[in-house]
């Protein structure tokens, strides 16, 4: 166990080396410290620019983000802060991994090489950093210069990661201690593949100890670098007093003033904490300015969320690196597989039945002979499909996890329990939301959890029949959900029979698109 004395062990010289910009000293007449927190989250390997639906850019349509444009925005943010007499720092709230062919091929090496040019001061672990196990994350940590943080993660019994992750850093900005604490989501074991040796502890208890230690050592600003999601960040602010800023991730929430699609103001004020989050996929970069009194009290804040539109020039060095990394992917990604009459967006697939999700569920169902129900978790899809020509690259970007089609036999009452679990997080968007083929229901969203799916029916040929509680049904899903991912523990624990090593989900999807 890490003691309070050693929780943050970065010296002043070390902390200065971590910073992504010069440290400014305050003028003699200036009472407050002036700092600028640049932040990003949930980049998901989107090194190339994206469309509004996070698919690949299409000529003639608006494009956003990309690693090279993000690099320019970060540089401009640092320069603007410094020109205003503010000391900047860049922080990353996790989920660099997974979401494009760059991760499928390079398994974190592409992210590490790009981050070497972006120079974040620290990053917390997202759940997707564990998608290919602790060994893969350990290789990434060894490659990068910045610390990777997870204060609530005990990795002491995992040989690959023991001693590699940090709890937090202490950076000195404009003469002020800025204490940054990393928080990983405790949901990681159900969302990813961290293995059996990692223990995810309660974020609030961890943060409470960290705040106590930070304040005990004198005036400071305390920042939680959180991959918990906005709802959990709000709860953290209520449960733990003394957090100044929560830089969030995980829920892909855009907090902004005046931008389309924003789900709240920038920042969100909660129990004395200022909560920020920058959407996802590198489309936005946040900047939160703080004026801090000598006693560490935040006296004033100013925030702006910048959308990374096509008018922002691409950094040539990062653009050259991305082009180098992309070269081996070109032939593979441009192979056409189908033509669609219109775009199939991802936007609502974690909240409601969507055409993209139903198509995927149908592809999975057809991949298992005689399967009656196809079941796809909304979080298993990571991008929409474009209208017109669809390529292998589009499908692999949409389905980046290399899951296999799994089959299982469940009693009807277990199917009903799984359906209720999939609807349990509404009205919040959640990866467990069920996208279905061969199963339908009437949603009563205002009903208590466990009673939201009414009039559940299963298709038999051309007819629909009520779900029978004791009947055994053959169901096709993906191996992640079948093993209990996204909360579907009943698939893991109550299957009468199961087999996970079916065809690749993306292969099934390509076959479905070609029908």
N, C-alpha and C positions, 0 to 999 in steps of 0.2 A: 504493500500500500504506500502511496506517495504521501509524505507528511505535508502539513501546511507550510512548513518552512521551505520545503524543496519543490513545491508545486510549480513555481515559476522561477527558473534558475538562470535566466538569460542575464548576463552582465550588461552594464551600460554600453561597453564597446561592442558586445555581440548584438545588442538590440539595434544599435545604429547601423550595423552592417546589414541587418534584415530589411531596412527601410528601402522603399522604392524611389525615394526622392531625397534631396538635401534636407537636413534638419535646420529649421530657422530659429534663431534666437529672438525673443520678444524685444521690442524697443523699450528703452528705459521708462518712458511715460505710459507704456501699455500695461494695464493691470491684468488683463486676461490672457490666457494661452489661446492660440488660434490654430486649430487643426482641421484637416479635411480627410474624411474616410471615403475612399473610392471602393466600390464593392461590386461583385458579380456573383452569380450562383447558377447551378444547373446548366452548365455549358453543353454537356452531352455531346462532346466531340464534333460540334458544328464548326469545323475549321473553314469551310467554304460558306459563302453567303447563302441565305435562305429566303424563301418566299414567306408571305404572311402566314401560311399554314405550316411553316417549318419544313416544307419539302424543298428540293433543289430549286434554285432560281430558274425562272423561265424568261427568256429574252423578251423585252417589251413590257414586263410586269415589274412592280416594285420589289426590290431586294433589300435585305437587311443583314447587318452583322457580318459574321465571318471573322476569323482570327486576325487578319491583317487590318481590317477596319477597327476592330476592337483595340488593337495595339495603338492605332492613331488616337482613338478616343481617350485611352488611358494616358498617353503622353500629353495630349492637350489638357486633360484634367489635372495632371500634375503641374503643368506649366501655369495654368490659370490659378490654381491654388497658391503656388509659390509667388505669383505676381501680386496676389492679394495679401501676402504676408502670412500664409497658412502653411503648415507642415503637412504634406500628404502621406497617406499610407494606402496600399492596395490590399484588400482582403477578399478571399474566395470562400463562399459558403458551401462548397462541395458539389459532387456529381459532375466532375469533369468527364468521367468515363461513360461509355455506352451511348449509342444513338446514331452512329454513322459508320460507313465503311472504314473510316480512319481508325476507329476502335476495333472493329472486327479484324482488321489485318494486323494492327500494331500493338494492341493490348496495353495501351497507356504510354507507349514510347512517343507517339505523336504529341500527346498532351504534354508530356515532360519537356519535349524539345521546344514547343511553342511557349510554354510557361517560362522557360529560361530567358526568353526575350521579353515577356510581359513583366517579369520580376515581381510577383506577389510577395508580400511580407509573410503571409501564412495562409493556410487553407485547412478547412475542417474536412473530415471524411464524410462523404455522402454514402447512402446505401449502395449505390452502383459502383463505388470503388471496390466493393467486395464481390462483384458479379462473377469473377473467375477465380475466386478463392483468395485466402490470405497470402499465398505465395506470390500471386500476380501483383497484389497491392504492395508487397514488400519490395519487389523489383522496381516498381514505380517510385517508392519512397527513396530508395537508394540512388535513383537517377536525378532527383530534383534537389535544388539548392534550398528551397524554402521549407520550413517545418510543416509537417502534416499533423493536425491536432485532433484529439478526441479525449477530453478529460474524463468523460464518463465511460470509457472503454478500458476494461482490464484485459490486456493482451499478454500477461505474464506467463500464461501456460501455453501460448501459441508460439512454437519455435520460430516460425517465419517472421513474426512481427514483434516479438518481445524486444523492448528497448528501442524500437524504431519510431513509434508515435509519441508525440508530446502532448501534455495537457494544455499548455498555453505558452504565450510569449509576453514579455514586457518590453515595449518599445518606448523610447524617450522622444517625444515630439514637442518641439518648441518649449523645451524645458519641463515638460509634463510627462509623468508616467502614464502610459496607456496599456492597460492590462487586457489582453485578448485571450478568451477561454473558448476552446473548441468543444462543441457538443454534437455527438452522433445520435441519430434516431434509434431509440430502443426497438423500433419495428424492423431493424435491419435483418434479423434472422428469418423473418417471414417474407421479406421482400427480395433478398439476395442470397448469397452463398458464402457466409463468413466462416463456415465450419463449426465444429463442436467446441472449440477451445476458447473462444472469445466470450466475455461476459459484458453485456451492456447494462450499465447501472442507471439509476434514476437521474435524469438531467437536473431536476430541481435540487435534490440533495447535493449533487456535485457542485452546482453553481453556487449554492448557499455557502459551502465551505470556501470556494474560490473568492467570493465577494468578501467574506470575513478576513481572509488572509491578505487580500489586496488592500482593503481599507486599513487594516492593522498597521501596514507599513507606511501609511501617510497618504496625502492627497493624490488622487488618480482618477482617471476615467476608466470604467469597467465596460468592456464590450464582450457580449456573448456572440461568438461566431457559430451560428446554429444551423444544423440541418434537421430541424424538427417539423417545419411547416408552420404556417401562420397561426392556426388555431392553437397549436402547442406553444408557440412563442408568446401568444397572449396569456396563456395559462402560466407560463414560466414567469412573466413579468408580475403577475398577481401573486405568485407563490414565493418569489424571492425578492426581497427589498434590496435596493442598492445597485441594480443594473442600470447603467446609463443608456446603452445602445444594444439592441439585438439586431445583428445583421443576419437575415434569415435565408433559407433555401428550402428545398424539398417539395413544397406545394406549388411551385411555379407561379407564384402570385406576383402580379404587377401592382406595385404600390406607386402611384404617381399622381401629380397634380396636372390635370388638363390633357392627359394622353388618352386616346381611345382604348377601351378595354381595361382600364385601371379598375381594380377591385377595392381600392381604398386610397386615402391620402398618403402623401409622403412628407414626413413619416407618420405612422400610426402612433398615437400617444396611448400608453397603457400603464397605469399604476406607476408613473414616474419614469418609465422606460420609453425610448423612441425606437420603434420597430420599422425596419426597412427590408425590402426584398425586390429584386430586379428581374421579375419575370423568368425567362429561361432562354436557352439556345443562343446566348450571346447577342440577342437583339437589343438589349438595354445595358446601360452602365449607370450605376447610382453614384451620387456624390452628396454626402451629408457633412456639412460644415458645423463645427462646434466652437463656441466661445466659452472658455472655461475660466472661472474665477481662481485666484490663488489657492483657495481651500479645496479645489477639486469639483466644486459645484458647477454644473452646466448652466451658464447664464443665458445663452441664446443659441438657437439652431437655425440653419437655413439648409434646405434640401432641394435637389433637382434630380430628376430621372431623365436621362438622355436616351432617346431612341436613335439607334445607329443606322441611319438612312444612307442611301447610296451617294449622297453628296459628300460624305466623309471620305477622304482619300485613303487608300489602302497603304499601310506601311510596306515599303518595298522589301525590306529584309524578311519580314514575316510572310509576305506574299510569295517570295521566292522559296521559302521553306515549305509552305503549304503546297506549292506546285511540285516540289521535289517529292513530298510524301504522297501526293495524289497520282503521280505518274503511273505507278503499278496498278492503280485502281481503275484506270480509264477504260481499258478494253472490257473488263468485267462489268462495270457499272452501266455502260451504254448499250448493252445487249437488249433489244426490245423484247418484251414478253407478251404484251397485250395492248389494246386500245380501249380507252374509256370515253364515253360520250360527255362526261363532265367530271369535275374534281370531286373527290371524296374527302372532305375535311376531317380532322381529328378533334376539333375544338370541343365538342360536347360529349365525347365518348366515355368520359368518366362520370357523367351526370345522367345520361339517358341513352336509350337505344339509338344507335347511329348506323347509317348505311354501311360505313366502313367496317364497323364491328360485326354487324350481321353477316357481311360477306366473308369475313375471316372465320367466324363461327361455322358458317356453312362449309368453308374449305376444310376445316378441321373435321367436321362431321363426315364429310364425304371421304376423307382419308382413312376412316375406320369402317370396314364393311359391316353393314347392318346396324350401325350406330343410330340411335333414335334422337339423341340430343347432341348438339355441338355447343361448347361453352368456352368463351374467350374472355379473360379479364381485360377490362378497358385499359389498364396500365401496361399491358403487354404490347400495345401499339404505341409507337413513338413519333409518328408523322403521318400526314394524310397521303393520298395518292393523287397525282395531277390528272387533269383532263387531257385527252389525247393519248400520245404514246406513253406507255408505262414501261420502264426498264427494270432490269434486275437491281440496279442501284436504288431505284425508288422503293422496290419491295424490301430490300435489305435495310434501307433506312427506316422504313415503317416497322419492320420486324427484326430488330438488331440483336436479339438475345440468343440466337442459335438454339431455340427450344425445339424439342421434338414433340410430335403428336403422341399423346398418351390416351389409353383407353381404360375405362373402369366400369364396374357394375355397382350401382347404388340403389338402395330401397327408395321408394317415393318420398318417405318422410325425411330422408337425408337430402334428397334433391330440394325439398321445400326449405330445410334448414340452410342449405347453401345459398339458395335464392335470397332468403332473408338476410343472411350475412352480407351478400353482395349489395343489398339495398340499405344496409344499416348506417352508413355514413352520410346519407342524404340529410340535409341539402348540400353538404360539402362534396366537392369532387373527390373521388378516390379511385385508386387503381383497381380495387376489387369489383367495381361496378360490372355486372354481368352482361356481356353481349352474347346473344343466343341464336341458335337455329333449332327448330323442332320443339321449342318450348315457348309458351307465351303466358301472360298473366295481366291482370289489371292492377296498376300501381295506385296505392293509396298512401301518398307520401306523408300525409299528416298523421297517419296511424302510428301507434307505438312500435318501436323496433321489435321485430318478430311477427308483426301482423300486417306488413305492408304489401305483400304479394297476395292478391285475391284472385279467385277464379283461375287457378293455375291449370293449364291444359298442355297435353303432349300430342303432337301430330302423328297420326297413323294413316299413312297413305294420303288421301285427299281430305280426310276428316280430322277434327280435333276432339280429343276425349279428355275428361278430367284426370288429373294426376292421381294415381292410386297409391296410397300411403305405404302399402306392404308389397307392392309389385317391384320387381327388380328391373332396372332400366340400364341399357348399355349407353354410355356417355363418352364422347370424345372431348378432350381438352388439351392443354399443353402440359409438359412435364413439370413446369414450375408450379402451376396451380395444383396439379395432381399430388405434388409432394407437400402441399400445405401453404404455398405462397399466397400472399395477399389475403391472408386470413382464412383460406379455405382448408382449415385443418380437418374438416369432416371428409374431404377427399382423401386425405392421407390416412385417417384413423378408422373410417367406417366403410371403406370400399370392400365389397365382397370378393372382388378380384381386381387386379390392376396390372398394367404393363406399360412401361414408360418409353421404351426404345422404338417408337414408330418413326415415320419419316420426318424430315425437318419441316417445321411449320411454314417456312418460306417456300419450300418446294410445293407443299399443299396449296399455298396461296397462288403461286404461279400457275399451277394446274387449274385452279378454280377460275382465275382470270382468263384462261385460254378457252374455257367452255363456251 
